[in-house]
Amino acid sequence: MSIECTDLGQALCIVTGASRGFGRAVAREMSQLMKPRSVIVLVARTEDDLRSLQKELAESEEGRAGLVAKCVVADLGQTEGVESVVGVSKESFSDDMDHIILVNNAASLGDVSRYAISFTNMAEVDAYLSFNVSSSLCLTASILQAFPQRAGLRRTVINISSLCALQPFSSWVLYCTGKAARDMIFRVLAEEEPDLRVLNYSPGPLDTDMYMVARTRSADPGVRKSFSDMIDQGQVLTCEKSCKKLMKLLLDDKYTSGDHIDIYDV
């Protein structure tokens, strides 16, 4: 008889892209599932939004019970940004913590108003990939090196993925490429590090600023129409609803490490 897990332990949790949208929802939900004296490290480029979330968590029931929320204002597309996250994480860890959780959520849509044939500027493409691909690999590798495998320490790495990792969308060459590359990074990681729990989670179409930009600015009219149709048919999800599905996956802990799991499969 299996015992149902109801929390994520006394954890150090790092959430990138935590200031808005899905990352903000993840931070809220995670904070409710961690034991007292856990620490959540909130990472984003927008300081005001991060600080408001930090204040919200500090004033929550979990904050009053001992949850600590820390902010790291950083551009993960730069080496210094990754280093600052690792530094704060190492400072925040205590020996009684039994779970390291890294949520690689930070991402950008890229310019969806153009088709692939227009991307001749290598510096533009490199800048996109640096923030959306290189940063997630380098941050994950740095965190795993900072907190190596040891008895009694669980380590979980989550990549917020997308249907775009599996399926091409016309005029979305940067986003689809970045998401596909990230999925493969974490699939390889799962093969190499059998003690890790690695999950590629696709949260579905979310009611976020990114979704609205995609609906209005995509060069491909068919893509614009499909997004508009989803809105008209009520198929766009709240971040909170999708996030609860992710928490269920983590608590049940039955997925195969490295899997790509869509919200509609949960």
PyRosetta script that sets phi, psi and omega in degrees:
from pyrosetta import init, pose_from_sequence

init()
pose = pose_from_sequence("MSIECTDLGQALCIVTGASRGFGRAVAREMSQLMKPRSVIVLVARTEDDLRSLQKELAESEEGRAGLVAKCVVADLGQTEGVESVVGVSKESFSDDMDHIILVNNAASLGDVSRYAISFTNMAEVDAYLSFNVSSSLCLTASILQAFPQRAGLRRTVINISSLCALQPFSSWVLYCTGKAARDMIFRVLAEEEPDLRVLNYSPGPLDTDMYMVARTRSADPGVRKSFSDMIDQGQVLTCEKSCKKLMKLLLDDKYTSGDHIDIYDV")
pose.set_psi(1, 122.8)
pose.set_omega(1, -177.8)
pose.set_phi(2, -82.3)
pose.set_psi(2, 147.4)
pose.set_omega(2, 178.6)
pose.set_phi(3, -96.2)
pose.set_psi(3, 126.3)
pose.set_omega(3, -178.8)
pose.set_phi(4, -72.1)
pose.set_psi(4, 129.1)
pose.set_omega(4, 178.9)
pose.set_phi(5, -84.7)
pose.set_psi(5, 133.1)
pose.set_omega(5, -177.0)
pose.set_phi(6, -115.0)
pose.set_psi(6, -1.9)
pose.set_omega(6, 178.2)
pose.set_phi(7, -150.5)
pose.set_psi(7, 173.2)
pose.set_omega(7, -177.8)
pose.set_phi(8, -102.9)
pose.set_psi(8, 11.4)
pose.set_omega(8, 177.3)
pose.set_phi(9, 84.5)
pose.set_psi(9, -174.0)
pose.set_omega(9, 172.6)
pose.set_phi(10, -85.5)
pose.set_psi(10, 106.7)
pose.set_omega(10, -162.5)
pose.set_phi(11, -121.5)
pose.set_psi(11, 154.7)
pose.set_omega(11, 161.1)
pose.set_phi(12, -106.6)
pose.set_psi(12, 114.0)
pose.set_omega(12, -176.5)
pose.set_phi(13, -116.9)
pose.set_psi(13, 129.2)
pose.set_omega(13, 178.7)
pose.set_phi(14, -114.4)
pose.set_psi(14, 123.9)
pose.set_omega(14, 179.9)
pose.set_phi(15, -121.5)
pose.set_psi(15, 117.0)
pose.set_omega(15, 176.6)
pose.set_phi(16, -90.6)
pose.set_psi(16, 152.4)
pose.set_omega(16, -176.1)
pose.set_phi(17, 63.7)
pose.set_psi(17, 40.4)
pose.set_omega(17, -170.9)
pose.set_phi(18, -86.7)
pose.set_psi(18, -6.5)
pose.set_omega(18, -170.9)
pose.set_phi(19, -75.4)
pose.set_psi(19, -28.4)
pose.set_omega(19, -175.2)
pose.set_phi(20, -144.3)
pose.set_psi(20, 172.0)
pose.set_omega(20, 169.8)
pose.set_phi(21, 55.1)
pose.set_psi(21, -135.9)
pose.set_omega(21, -173.7)
pose.set_phi(22, -66.0)
pose.set_psi(22, -37.9)
pose.set_omega(22, 179.8)
pose.set_phi(23, -61.4)
pose.set_psi(23, -39.7)
pose.set_omega(23, 178.1)
pose.set_phi(24, -64.6)
pose.set_psi(24, -42.0)
pose.set_omega(24, 177.8)
pose.set_phi(25, -63.6)
pose.set_psi(25, -40.2)
pose.set_omega(25, 178.4)
pose.set_phi(26, -61.1)
pose.set_psi(26, -44.9)
pose.set_omega(26, -179.5)
pose.set_phi(27, -60.4)
pose.set_psi(27, -43.3)
pose.set_omega(27, 179.0)
pose.set_phi(28, -62.9)
pose.set_psi(28, -48.2)
pose.set_omega(28, -177.5)
pose.set_phi(29, -66.6)
pose.set_psi(29, -43.8)
pose.set_omega(29, 178.7)
pose.set_phi(30, -58.0)
pose.set_psi(30, -42.5)
pose.set_omega(30, -176.2)
pose.set_phi(31, -61.4)
pose.set_psi(31, -29.5)
pose.set_omega(31, -179.4)
pose.set_phi(32, -78.8)
pose.set_psi(32, -13.6)
pose.set_omega(32, -176.0)
pose.set_phi(33, -109.1)
pose.set_psi(33, 0.7)
pose.set_omega(33, 179.6)
pose.set_phi(34, -99.5)
pose.set_psi(34, 146.4)
pose.set_omega(34, -179.4)
pose.set_phi(35, -72.2)
pose.set_psi(35, 159.9)
pose.set_omega(35, 177.4)
pose.set_phi(36, -53.5)
pose.set_psi(36, 149.8)
pose.set_omega(36, -178.2)
pose.set_phi(37, 72.6)
pose.set_psi(37, 14.3)
pose.set_omega(37, 169.4)
pose.set_phi(38, -78.2)
pose.set_psi(38, 162.3)
pose.set_omega(38, 178.7)
pose.set_phi(39, -128.1)
pose.set_psi(39, 133.8)
pose.set_omega(39, 174.2)
pose.set_phi(40, -116.5)
pose.set_psi(40, 124.8)
pose.set_omega(40, -178.9)
pose.set_phi(41, -101.1)
pose.set_psi(41, 115.7)
pose.set_omega(41, -176.1)
pose.set_phi(42, -98.1)
pose.set_psi(42, 123.6)
pose.set_omega(42, -174.2)
pose.set_phi(43, -122.6)
pose.set_psi(43, 130.7)
pose.set_omega(43, 174.5)
pose.set_phi(44, -170.1)
pose.set_psi(44, 172.8)
pose.set_omega(44, 179.3)
pose.set_phi(45, -89.8)
pose.set_psi(45, -16.4)
pose.set_omega(45, -174.4)
pose.set_phi(46, -101.5)
pose.set_psi(46, 106.7)
pose.set_omega(46, -171.9)
pose.set_phi(47, -68.1)
pose.set_psi(47, -44.4)
pose.set_omega(47, -175.0)
pose.set_phi(48, -59.9)
pose.set_psi(48, -43.8)
pose.set_omega(48, -179.9)
pose.set_phi(49, -66.9)
pose.set_psi(49, -37.2)
pose.set_omega(49, 177.5)
pose.set_phi(50, -63.9)
pose.set_psi(50, -45.3)
pose.set_omega(50, -178.0)
pose.set_phi(51, -63.7)
pose.set_psi(51, -37.1)
pose.set_omega(51, 178.8)
pose.set_phi(52, -67.1)
pose.set_psi(52, -36.3)
pose.set_omega(52, 176.6)
pose.set_phi(53, -68.8)
pose.set_psi(53, -42.4)
pose.set_omega(53, 177.3)
pose.set_phi(54, -57.0)
pose.set_psi(54, -44.8)
pose.set_omega(54, 179.3)
pose.set_phi(55, -63.8)
pose.set_psi(55, -42.7)
pose.set_omega(55, 178.8)
pose.set_phi(56, -59.7)
pose.set_psi(56, -44.7)
pose.set_omega(56, -178.9)
pose.set_phi(57, -69.4)
pose.set_psi(57, -37.4)
pose.set_omega(57, 179.1)
pose.set_phi(58, -63.6)
pose.set_psi(58, -33.6)
pose.set_omega(58, -178.1)
pose.set_phi(59, -89.3)
pose.set_psi(59, -3.7)
pose.set_omega(59, -179.4)
pose.set_phi(60, -76.0)
pose.set_psi(60, 170.5)
pose.set_omega(60, 176.5)
pose.set_phi(61, -57.9)
pose.set_psi(61, -39.9)
pose.set_omega(61, 179.9)
pose.set_phi(62, -67.6)
pose.set_psi(62, -38.5)
pose.set_omega(62, 177.6)
pose.set_phi(63, -63.8)
pose.set_psi(63, -41.8)
pose.set_omega(63, 178.7)
pose.set_phi(64, -67.5)
pose.set_psi(64, -24.9)
pose.set_omega(64, 179.6)
pose.set_phi(65, -86.6)
pose.set_psi(65, -3.2)
pose.set_omega(65, 174.6)
pose.set_phi(66, 122.4)
pose.set_psi(66, 1.1)
pose.set_omega(66, 174.8)
pose.set_phi(67, -67.5)
pose.set_psi(67, 134.6)
pose.set_omega(67, 177.8)
pose.set_phi(68, -111.4)
pose.set_psi(68, 127.9)
pose.set_omega(68, 176.6)
pose.set_phi(69, -110.8)
pose.set_psi(69, 127.9)
pose.set_omega(69, 179.2)
pose.set_phi(70, -120.5)
pose.set_psi(70, 146.7)
pose.set_omega(70, -179.4)
pose.set_phi(71, -107.8)
pose.set_psi(71, 139.6)
pose.set_omega(71, 170.3)
pose.set_phi(72, -129.0)
pose.set_psi(72, 108.8)
pose.set_omega(72, 176.9)
pose.set_phi(73, -86.7)
pose.set_psi(73, 111.4)
pose.set_omega(73, -171.2)
pose.set_phi(74, -154.0)
pose.set_psi(74, 147.9)
pose.set_omega(74, 170.1)
pose.set_phi(75, -97.6)
pose.set_psi(75, 107.8)
pose.set_omega(75, -176.4)
pose.set_phi(76, -71.9)
pose.set_psi(76, -8.3)
pose.set_omega(76, 174.6)
pose.set_phi(77, -75.9)
pose.set_psi(77, -5.9)
pose.set_omega(77, 178.8)
pose.set_phi(78, -114.7)
pose.set_psi(78, 144.8)
pose.set_omega(78, -180.0)
pose.set_phi(79, -56.1)
pose.set_psi(79, -38.8)
pose.set_omega(79, -178.1)
pose.set_phi(80, -63.1)
pose.set_psi(80, -34.0)
pose.set_omega(80, 179.1)
pose.set_phi(81, -64.8)
pose.set_psi(81, -46.1)
pose.set_omega(81, 177.6)
pose.set_phi(82, -61.6)
pose.set_psi(82, -44.3)
pose.set_omega(82, -178.0)
pose.set_phi(83, -62.7)
pose.set_psi(83, -37.0)
pose.set_omega(83, -179.7)
pose.set_phi(84, -67.6)
pose.set_psi(84, -37.4)
pose.set_omega(84, 177.4)
pose.set_phi(85, -64.8)
pose.set_psi(85, -44.4)
pose.set_omega(85, 179.9)
pose.set_phi(86, -63.2)
pose.set_psi(86, -41.9)
pose.set_omega(86, -179.4)
pose.set_phi(87, -61.7)
pose.set_psi(87, -47.0)
pose.set_omega(87, 178.8)
pose.set_phi(88, -65.2)
pose.set_psi(88, -37.1)
pose.set_omega(88, 179.3)
pose.set_phi(89, -63.8)
pose.set_psi(89, -43.7)
pose.set_omega(89, 179.1)
pose.set_phi(90, -64.5)
pose.set_psi(90, -38.6)
pose.set_omega(90, 178.0)
pose.set_phi(91, -66.6)
pose.set_psi(91, -28.9)
pose.set_omega(91, -173.8)
pose.set_phi(92, -86.4)
pose.set_psi(92, -16.3)
pose.set_omega(92, -174.8)
pose.set_phi(93, -77.2)
pose.set_psi(93, 141.8)
pose.set_omega(93, 173.4)
pose.set_phi(94, -129.0)
pose.set_psi(94, 155.3)
pose.set_omega(94, -173.1)
pose.set_phi(95, -65.0)
pose.set_psi(95, -20.0)
pose.set_omega(95, 179.7)
pose.set_phi(96, -85.1)
pose.set_psi(96, -1.3)
pose.set_omega(96, 175.8)
pose.set_phi(97, -75.8)
pose.set_psi(97, 141.0)
pose.set_omega(97, -175.7)
pose.set_phi(98, -120.0)
pose.set_psi(98, 9.2)
pose.set_omega(98, -176.9)
pose.set_phi(99, -152.2)
pose.set_psi(99, 127.5)
pose.set_omega(99, 170.9)
pose.set_phi(100, -107.3)
pose.set_psi(100, 125.0)
pose.set_omega(100, 179.9)
pose.set_phi(101, -125.8)
pose.set_psi(101, 124.8)
pose.set_omega(101, 176.3)
pose.set_phi(102, -118.9)
pose.set_psi(102, 121.3)
pose.set_omega(102, 178.5)
pose.set_phi(103, -109.2)
pose.set_psi(103, 106.5)
pose.set_omega(103, 178.2)
pose.set_phi(104, -85.0)
pose.set_psi(104, 88.7)
pose.set_omega(104, -176.9)
pose.set_phi(105, -107.1)
pose.set_psi(105, -29.6)
pose.set_omega(105, -175.1)
pose.set_phi(106, -56.2)
pose.set_psi(106, 131.3)
pose.set_omega(106, 179.8)
pose.set_phi(107, -166.0)
pose.set_psi(107, 161.5)
pose.set_omega(107, 174.1)
pose.set_phi(108, -130.8)
pose.set_psi(108, 156.2)
pose.set_omega(108, -175.5)
pose.set_phi(109, -77.0)
pose.set_psi(109, -31.3)
pose.set_omega(109, -173.4)
pose.set_phi(110, 81.4)
pose.set_psi(110, 178.8)
pose.set_omega(110, -178.6)
pose.set_phi(111, -83.0)
pose.set_psi(111, 103.2)
pose.set_omega(111, -179.3)
pose.set_phi(112, -94.8)
pose.set_psi(112, 7.0)
pose.set_omega(112, 179.7)
pose.set_phi(113, -86.8)
pose.set_psi(113, 3.6)
pose.set_omega(113, -177.2)
pose.set_phi(114, -132.9)
pose.set_psi(114, 158.7)
pose.set_omega(114, 177.1)
pose.set_phi(115, -94.3)
pose.set_psi(115, 165.6)
pose.set_omega(115, -174.2)
pose.set_phi(116, -55.4)
pose.set_psi(116, -35.5)
pose.set_omega(116, -175.2)
pose.set_phi(117, -65.0)
pose.set_psi(117, -15.1)
pose.set_omega(117, -177.8)
pose.set_phi(118, -88.1)
pose.set_psi(118, -8.9)
pose.set_omega(118, -174.6)
pose.set_phi(119, -89.2)
pose.set_psi(119, 79.1)
pose.set_omega(119, 179.7)
pose.set_phi(120, -99.9)
pose.set_psi(120, -11.7)
pose.set_omega(120, -177.8)
pose.set_phi(121, -87.4)
pose.set_psi(121, 105.4)
pose.set_omega(121, -175.9)
pose.set_phi(122, -63.7)
pose.set_psi(122, -35.0)
pose.set_omega(122, -179.7)
pose.set_phi(123, -63.5)
pose.set_psi(123, -38.0)
pose.set_omega(123, 178.1)
pose.set_phi(124, -63.1)
pose.set_psi(124, -45.7)
pose.set_omega(124, 179.9)
pose.set_phi(125, -66.6)
pose.set_psi(125, -42.8)
pose.set_omega(125, 179.6)
pose.set_phi(126, -60.2)
pose.set_psi(126, -41.2)
pose.set_omega(126, -179.8)
pose.set_phi(127, -63.1)
pose.set_psi(127, -40.4)
pose.set_omega(127, 178.2)
pose.set_phi(128, -63.9)
pose.set_psi(128, -47.9)
pose.set_omega(128, -177.4)
pose.set_phi(129, -68.1)
pose.set_psi(129, -31.0)
pose.set_omega(129, 178.3)
pose.set_phi(130, -61.6)
pose.set_psi(130, -45.5)
pose.set_omega(130, -178.8)
pose.set_phi(131, -75.4)
pose.set_psi(131, -38.3)
pose.set_omega(131, -170.9)
pose.set_phi(132, -93.5)
pose.set_psi(132, -22.3)
pose.set_omega(132, -177.8)
pose.set_phi(133, -121.2)
pose.set_psi(133, -59.7)
pose.set_omega(133, -175.5)
pose.set_phi(134, -57.6)
pose.set_psi(134, -41.9)
pose.set_omega(134, -176.3)
pose.set_phi(135, -63.7)
pose.set_psi(135, -39.5)
pose.set_omega(135, -178.3)
pose.set_phi(136, -68.8)
pose.set_psi(136, -36.5)
pose.set_omega(136, 176.0)
pose.set_phi(137, -67.6)
pose.set_psi(137, -49.0)
pose.set_omega(137, -175.9)
pose.set_phi(138, -67.1)
pose.set_psi(138, -38.9)
pose.set_omega(138, 177.9)
pose.set_phi(139, -65.7)
pose.set_psi(139, -45.5)
pose.set_omega(139, -179.6)
pose.set_phi(140, -61.9)
pose.set_psi(140, -46.6)
pose.set_omega(140, 179.4)
pose.set_phi(141, -61.1)
pose.set_psi(141, -41.1)
pose.set_omega(141, -178.9)
pose.set_phi(142, -67.4)
pose.set_psi(142, -40.4)
pose.set_omega(142, 178.4)
pose.set_phi(143, -66.0)
pose.set_psi(143, -41.8)
pose.set_omega(143, -179.6)
pose.set_phi(144, -67.4)
pose.set_psi(144, -34.0)
pose.set_omega(144, 175.3)
pose.set_phi(145, -69.6)
pose.set_psi(145, -38.1)
pose.set_omega(145, -179.7)
pose.set_phi(146, -68.7)
pose.set_psi(146, -30.2)
pose.set_omega(146, -179.1)
pose.set_phi(147, -127.0)
pose.set_psi(147, 77.4)
pose.set_omega(147, -176.0)
pose.set_phi(148, -70.1)
pose.set_psi(148, 166.2)
pose.set_omega(148, 179.3)
pose.set_phi(149, -59.4)
pose.set_psi(149, 134.8)
pose.set_omega(149, 172.7)
pose.set_phi(150, -154.3)
pose.set_psi(150, 160.5)
pose.set_omega(150, -179.2)
pose.set_phi(151, -60.0)
pose.set_psi(151, 133.9)
pose.set_omega(151, 176.1)
pose.set_phi(152, 85.2)
pose.set_psi(152, 2.2)
pose.set_omega(152, 179.8)
pose.set_phi(153, -116.6)
pose.set_psi(153, 116.0)
pose.set_omega(153, 173.3)
pose.set_phi(154, -85.8)
pose.set_psi(154, 145.4)
pose.set_omega(154, 177.1)
pose.set_phi(155, -132.3)
pose.set_psi(155, 123.5)
pose.set_omega(155, -177.2)
pose.set_phi(156, -125.5)
pose.set_psi(156, 130.4)
pose.set_omega(156, 178.3)
pose.set_phi(157, -122.3)
pose.set_psi(157, 125.7)
pose.set_omega(157, -178.2)
pose.set_phi(158, -119.4)
pose.set_psi(158, 130.0)
pose.set_omega(158, 173.4)
pose.set_phi(159, -108.4)
pose.set_psi(159, 122.0)
pose.set_omega(159, 175.7)
pose.set_phi(160, -79.7)
pose.set_psi(160, 110.1)
pose.set_omega(160, -171.1)
pose.set_phi(161, -102.3)
pose.set_psi(161, -155.0)
pose.set_omega(161, -175.8)
pose.set_phi(162, -168.2)
pose.set_psi(162, 158.2)
pose.set_omega(162, 169.6)
pose.set_phi(163, -57.7)
pose.set_psi(163, -26.5)
pose.set_omega(163, -179.8)
pose.set_phi(164, -66.8)
pose.set_psi(164, -14.9)
pose.set_omega(164, 174.3)
pose.set_phi(165, -71.7)
pose.set_psi(165, -21.8)
pose.set_omega(165, -174.8)
pose.set_phi(166, -111.9)
pose.set_psi(166, -24.8)
pose.set_omega(166, -170.2)
pose.set_phi(167, -130.8)
pose.set_psi(167, 133.2)
pose.set_omega(167, 179.4)
pose.set_phi(168, -74.3)
pose.set_psi(168, 138.0)
pose.set_omega(168, 173.6)
pose.set_phi(169, -118.6)
pose.set_psi(169, 122.0)
pose.set_omega(169, -179.4)
pose.set_phi(170, -58.6)
pose.set_psi(170, 132.9)
pose.set_omega(170, -178.0)
pose.set_phi(171, 77.2)
pose.set_psi(171, 9.5)
pose.set_omega(171, 179.0)
pose.set_phi(172, -117.9)
pose.set_psi(172, 38.6)
pose.set_omega(172, -171.8)
pose.set_phi(173, -61.0)
pose.set_psi(173, -40.7)
pose.set_omega(173, -178.6)
pose.set_phi(174, -67.6)
pose.set_psi(174, -48.3)
pose.set_omega(174, -176.6)
pose.set_phi(175, -63.8)
pose.set_psi(175, -46.7)
pose.set_omega(175, -179.6)
pose.set_phi(176, -62.7)
pose.set_psi(176, -41.6)
pose.set_omega(176, 179.3)
pose.set_phi(177, -63.4)
pose.set_psi(177, -45.9)
pose.set_omega(177, -179.9)
pose.set_phi(178, -62.2)
pose.set_psi(178, -43.9)
pose.set_omega(178, -178.5)
pose.set_phi(179, -68.3)
pose.set_psi(179, -38.9)
pose.set_omega(179, 178.3)
pose.set_phi(180, -65.5)
pose.set_psi(180, -41.6)
pose.set_omega(180, 179.5)
pose.set_phi(181, -63.7)
pose.set_psi(181, -42.6)
pose.set_omega(181, -179.7)
pose.set_phi(182, -64.2)
pose.set_psi(182, -42.2)
pose.set_omega(182, 177.0)
pose.set_phi(183, -56.1)
pose.set_psi(183, -44.6)
pose.set_omega(183, -177.8)
pose.set_phi(184, -68.2)
pose.set_psi(184, -37.2)
pose.set_omega(184, 175.4)
pose.set_phi(185, -53.8)
pose.set_psi(185, -47.5)
pose.set_omega(185, -174.4)
pose.set_phi(186, -79.6)
pose.set_psi(186, -24.5)
pose.set_omega(186, 172.0)
pose.set_phi(187, -67.7)
pose.set_psi(187, -42.1)
pose.set_omega(187, 176.6)
pose.set_phi(188, -63.8)
pose.set_psi(188, -43.6)
pose.set_omega(188, 179.7)
pose.set_phi(189, -57.9)
pose.set_psi(189, -40.9)
pose.set_omega(189, 179.3)
pose.set_phi(190, -63.6)
pose.set_psi(190, -35.8)
pose.set_omega(190, 177.5)
pose.set_phi(191, -68.3)
pose.set_psi(191, -39.7)
pose.set_omega(191, -173.8)
pose.set_phi(192, -79.9)
pose.set_psi(192, -29.1)
pose.set_omega(192, -173.4)
pose.set_phi(193, -122.7)
pose.set_psi(193, 82.4)
pose.set_omega(193, -173.3)
pose.set_phi(194, -65.0)
pose.set_psi(194, -18.2)
pose.set_omega(194, 178.4)
pose.set_phi(195, -78.8)
pose.set_psi(195, -17.3)
pose.set_omega(195, -178.2)
pose.set_phi(196, -76.7)
pose.set_psi(196, 151.9)
pose.set_omega(196, 166.2)
pose.set_phi(197, -106.3)
pose.set_psi(197, 116.1)
pose.set_omega(197, -174.6)
pose.set_phi(198, -120.6)
pose.set_psi(198, 130.8)
pose.set_omega(198, -177.7)
pose.set_phi(199, -136.5)
pose.set_psi(199, 128.7)
pose.set_omega(199, 167.9)
pose.set_phi(200, -98.9)
pose.set_psi(200, 108.0)
pose.set_omega(200, -175.9)
pose.set_phi(201, -109.0)
pose.set_psi(201, 123.5)
pose.set_omega(201, 177.1)
pose.set_phi(202, -98.7)
pose.set_psi(202, 111.1)
pose.set_omega(202, -169.8)
pose.set_phi(203, -81.4)
pose.set_psi(203, -3.7)
pose.set_omega(203, 179.3)
pose.set_phi(204, 86.9)
pose.set_psi(204, -179.5)
pose.set_omega(204, 179.2)
pose.set_phi(205, -72.6)
pose.set_psi(205, 116.7)
pose.set_omega(205, -172.1)
pose.set_phi(206, -110.7)
pose.set_psi(206, 149.6)
pose.set_omega(206, 178.7)
pose.set_phi(207, -79.6)
pose.set_psi(207, 76.3)
pose.set_omega(207, -177.5)
pose.set_phi(208, -129.9)
pose.set_psi(208, 169.6)
pose.set_omega(208, 177.0)
pose.set_phi(209, -59.6)
pose.set_psi(209, -37.7)
pose.set_omega(209, -179.1)
pose.set_phi(210, -61.2)
pose.set_psi(210, -39.1)
pose.set_omega(210, -179.8)
pose.set_phi(211, -65.4)
pose.set_psi(211, -41.4)
pose.set_omega(211, -178.7)
pose.set_phi(212, -67.4)
pose.set_psi(212, -37.1)
pose.set_omega(212, 175.9)
pose.set_phi(213, -63.0)
pose.set_psi(213, -43.6)
pose.set_omega(213, 179.7)
pose.set_phi(214, -60.1)
pose.set_psi(214, -38.6)
pose.set_omega(214, -177.2)
pose.set_phi(215, -69.8)
pose.set_psi(215, -33.9)
pose.set_omega(215, -173.3)
pose.set_phi(216, -99.2)
pose.set_psi(216, -25.3)
pose.set_omega(216, -171.7)
pose.set_phi(217, -110.1)
pose.set_psi(217, -8.3)
pose.set_omega(217, -179.2)
pose.set_phi(218, -59.7)
pose.set_psi(218, 133.4)
pose.set_omega(218, -178.7)
pose.set_phi(219, -65.6)
pose.set_psi(219, -33.3)
pose.set_omega(219, -175.2)
pose.set_phi(220, -81.1)
pose.set_psi(220, 120.5)
pose.set_omega(220, -178.2)
pose.set_phi(221, -64.3)
pose.set_psi(221, -31.7)
pose.set_omega(221, 178.4)
pose.set_phi(222, -65.6)
pose.set_psi(222, -38.3)
pose.set_omega(222, 177.3)
pose.set_phi(223, -66.4)
pose.set_psi(223, -44.3)
pose.set_omega(223, 178.1)
pose.set_phi(224, -58.4)
pose.set_psi(224, -43.7)
pose.set_omega(224, -178.1)
pose.set_phi(225, -66.1)
pose.set_psi(225, -41.3)
pose.set_omega(225, -178.2)
pose.set_phi(226, -63.5)
pose.set_psi(226, -37.9)
pose.set_omega(226, 177.5)
pose.set_phi(227, -68.7)
pose.set_psi(227, -41.8)
pose.set_omega(227, 178.1)
pose.set_phi(228, -63.3)
pose.set_psi(228, -40.0)
pose.set_omega(228, 179.1)
pose.set_phi(229, -62.6)
pose.set_psi(229, -40.3)
pose.set_omega(229, 178.9)
pose.set_phi(230, -62.5)
pose.set_psi(230, -38.2)
pose.set_omega(230, 177.4)
pose.set_phi(231, -66.0)
pose.set_psi(231, -46.4)
pose.set_omega(231, -178.9)
pose.set_phi(232, -62.0)
pose.set_psi(232, -32.7)
pose.set_omega(232, -177.6)
pose.set_phi(233, -92.8)
pose.set_psi(233, 7.1)
pose.set_omega(233, 176.5)
pose.set_phi(234, 69.3)
pose.set_psi(234, 28.9)
pose.set_omega(234, -177.0)
pose.set_phi(235, -94.0)
pose.set_psi(235, -5.4)
pose.set_omega(235, 178.7)
pose.set_phi(236, -80.0)
pose.set_psi(236, 134.1)
pose.set_omega(236, -172.2)
pose.set_phi(237, -100.1)
pose.set_psi(237, 153.4)
pose.set_omega(237, 170.0)
pose.set_phi(238, -76.8)
pose.set_psi(238, 151.7)
pose.set_omega(238, 177.3)
pose.set_phi(239, -59.7)
pose.set_psi(239, -36.9)
pose.set_omega(239, -177.2)
pose.set_phi(240, -64.9)
pose.set_psi(240, -41.3)
pose.set_omega(240, -179.6)
pose.set_phi(241, -63.9)
pose.set_psi(241, -45.0)
pose.set_omega(241, 179.5)
pose.set_phi(242, -66.7)
pose.set_psi(242, -38.2)
pose.set_omega(242, -178.0)
pose.set_phi(243, -64.1)
pose.set_psi(243, -36.5)
pose.set_omega(243, 178.6)
pose.set_phi(244, -63.7)
pose.set_psi(244, -33.8)
pose.set_omega(244, 176.2)
pose.set_phi(245, -66.0)
pose.set_psi(245, -40.3)
pose.set_omega(245, 176.9)
pose.set_phi(246, -62.7)
pose.set_psi(246, -42.5)
pose.set_omega(246, 179.3)
pose.set_phi(247, -63.4)
pose.set_psi(247, -36.8)
pose.set_omega(247, 177.0)
pose.set_phi(248, -61.9)
pose.set_psi(248, -43.6)
pose.set_omega(248, 177.9)
pose.set_phi(249, -59.0)
pose.set_psi(249, -43.5)
pose.set_omega(249, -177.4)
pose.set_phi(250, -68.9)
pose.set_psi(250, -39.9)
pose.set_omega(250, -179.3)
pose.set_phi(251, -72.2)
pose.set_psi(251, -41.5)
pose.set_omega(251, 178.5)
pose.set_phi(252, -66.4)
pose.set_psi(252, -38.4)
pose.set_omega(252, 175.0)
pose.set_phi(253, 54.9)
pose.set_psi(253, 43.2)
pose.set_omega(253, -179.1)
pose.set_phi(254, -110.1)
pose.set_psi(254, -2.9)
pose.set_omega(254, -178.2)
pose.set_phi(255, -72.3)
pose.set_psi(255, 155.4)
pose.set_omega(255, 173.9)
pose.set_phi(256, -80.3)
pose.set_psi(256, 127.9)
pose.set_omega(256, -177.2)
pose.set_phi(257, -56.6)
pose.set_psi(257, 130.8)
pose.set_omega(257, -178.5)
pose.set_phi(258, 97.0)
pose.set_psi(258, -9.3)
pose.set_omega(258, -177.8)
pose.set_phi(259, -63.6)
pose.set_psi(259, 149.8)
pose.set_omega(259, 167.2)
pose.set_phi(260, -98.2)
pose.set_psi(260, 115.3)
pose.set_omega(260, -178.2)
pose.set_phi(261, -120.9)
pose.set_psi(261, 124.6)
pose.set_omega(261, 178.6)
pose.set_phi(262, -88.4)
pose.set_psi(262, 149.3)
pose.set_omega(262, 179.4)
pose.set_phi(263, -53.8)
pose.set_psi(263, -32.8)
pose.set_omega(263, -176.5)
pose.set_phi(264, -77.0)
pose.set_psi(264, -6.5)
pose.set_omega(264, 176.8)
pose.set_phi(265, -97.1)
pose.set_psi(265, -1.9)
pose.set_omega(265, -176.2)
pose.set_phi(266, -92.8)
pose.dump_pdb("model.pdb")
